[in-house]
Amino acid sequence: MAGRNSDSQVKFVLIDGLVVLKVIKHCEEIGSGGTELVQGVLLGLVVENRLEITNCFPFPQHSENQEDFDEVQYQMEMMRNLRHVNIDHLHVGWYQSTYHGSFVNKALIESQFNYQHSIEESVVLIYDPVKSSHGKISLKAFRLTPVMMEMYREGDFSPETVSSSNLSFEKMFEEIPIVFKNSHLVNALMCEIEETQPPKEHDQFLDLATTSVLEKEMALMMKCVDELSQDANKFTNFQRQVQKQKHAKEQYLMKRKQENELRAQRKEAPLPEEDINKIFKPLQPPPRLESLLTSAQINQYSQSINEFAKQSFGKLFMAESLQENKVASN
């Protein structure tokens, strides 16, 4: 496990450029350009208020027929081999690819909870190959918030518990800033390679080919909105059933009360006591975890669409100015 320090809180993630290249290579080659989910392990250490990620290795792809494959044994063997060659071998989290930012689900919550439960400082890196191919690299680090860790540990996501704990979709994850780092030798090598490269004929800095990304993310967000609407309808129906059952209870108790009054007038024994909950069984409220996850996913789509839209508008304004200057010069 990574070295713990209860007095320090991880403020940012410091990741080596080589680790970024390994993650990108794994997601691009094995993940079919983002359409297939790939995962791996992050290695490094905690230094003061930063989490340094210095190495990583992927989870192997294995078919469902390989039932004898043990992922835990594979990880332990890889870490043992890395320790033998004097490479950082301490667990600090894991990484996962995603498709158009669709990563907020129960599987991610469960995996990250298990990591943070055993390694408090661990993070999950989310890499999106599709979005990276249309602009700057899309790599983000997330952790579960303390309130989400406590809620998931208890396993109770009833409406009352969610309301009392003041949990919302915005308080499920916390994003940790990422800082890329390269050694001086790597920086010198990159400068030398850049000088030896032939000059580019055209720079596509005004490329507006982000329409497909925006359309896809809009379609995915609309799908999530429909799911959220269906979940809201289920909760509304539950509230109606609760009110209907409450009204039925009141009528039943009123009827028993009137019957006991008549029996008292006839000097008869009152009706025997009954457990009202056995007659009207309490309705189980629908869990709110699914709606929280859907809301958090919609929030991710909204942020991504906002980012891409700002880039597109900036390019459009620049292209318009260049066109006007060209027309004026002619």
Buried (B, 14 or more C-beta within 10 A) or exposed (E): EBEEBEEEEBEEBBBBBBBBEBBBEBBBEBBEEBEEBBBBBBBBBBEEEBBBBBBBBBBEEEEEEEEEEEEEEBBEEBBEEBEEEEEBBBBBBBBBBBBBBBBBEEEBBEBBBEBBEEBBBBBBBBBBBBBBBBBEBBBBBBBBBEBBBEBBEEEBBBBEBBEEBEBEBEBBBBEBEBEEBBEEEEEEEEEEEEEEEEEEEEEEEEEEEBEEBBEEBEEBBEBBBEBBEEBEEEBEEBEEEEEEBEEEBEEBEEEBEEEBEEEEEEEEEEEEEEEEEEEEEEEEBBBBBBBBBBBBBBBBBEEBBEBBEEBBEEBEEEEEEEEEEEEEEE
